[in-house]
């Protein structure tokens, strides 16, 4: 990941104060994570990739849950 794409301390501070920015940050990072997982899925299978995919999926679920909680009245998964 290029350094310009890293989340800064200023971004985190703003996300704590600004719910709309927090939602945007969560959404953008969930999209980036899903794109990376899709790329790994297409890569040559290996134990390392399997572990990375598993960890990525766990993180994606956590990000999706935080995103859902940040949106009032968002539908819940069954």
C-alpha positions in Angstrom: 0.0 0.0 0.0 1.4 3.4 -0.9 2.2 5.6 2.0 -0.3 8.2 0.7 -3.1 5.6 1.3 -2.3 5.1 4.9 -4.7 6.5 7.5 -3.1 9.3 9.5 -3.5 10.2 13.1 -5.4 13.3 11.8 -7.8 11.1 9.9 -8.4 9.1 13.1 -9.0 12.2 15.1 -11.4 13.6 12.6 -13.2 10.2 12.4 -13.8 10.4 16.1 -15.4 13.8 15.8 -17.2 13.5 12.4 -19.6 10.6 11.9 -19.9 11.3 8.2 -16.2 11.2 7.7 -16.0 8.0 9.9 -18.6 6.3 7.7 -16.6 7.4 4.6 -13.4 6.1 6.0 -14.9 2.8 7.0 -16.5 2.4 3.6 -13.4 3.2 1.6 -11.2 0.9 3.7 -13.8 -2.0 3.5 -13.8 -1.6 -0.3 -9.9 -1.6 -0.4 -9.9 -4.7 1.8 -12.4 -6.5 -0.4 -10.4 -5.7 -3.5 -7.3 -7.1 -1.9 -9.1 -10.2 -0.9 -10.4 -10.7 -4.4 -6.8 -10.3 -5.7 -5.6 -12.9 -3.2 -8.4 -15.2 -4.2 -7.2 -15.2 -7.8 -3.5 -15.7 -6.8 -1.8 -19.1 -6.9 -3.1 -21.0 -3.8 -0.8 -21.3 -0.9 -1.0 -21.7 2.9 0.2 -18.1 3.3 -2.6 -16.9 1.0 -5.2 -19.0 2.8 -4.2 -17.4 6.2 -4.2 -13.9 4.7 -7.7 -14.5 3.2 -9.0 -15.8 6.5 -7.6 -12.9 8.4 -8.9 -10.5 5.8 -12.4 -11.9 5.9 -12.4 -11.6 9.7 -11.3 -8.0 9.4 -13.9 -7.3 6.7 -16.7 -8.6 8.9 -15.5 -6.4 11.7 -15.4 -3.3 9.4 -18.8 -4.1 8.0 -20.2 -4.4 11.5 -18.7 -1.0 12.5 -20.0 0.5 9.4 -23.5 -0.9 10.0 -23.4 0.5 13.6 -22.4 3.9 12.3 -25.5 4.2 10.2 -28.7 4.5 12.3 -31.5 2.1 11.3 -29.2 0.1 9.0 -30.6 -3.3 8.2 -29.1 -6.2 10.2 -27.8 -9.4 8.6 -29.9 -12.4 9.4 
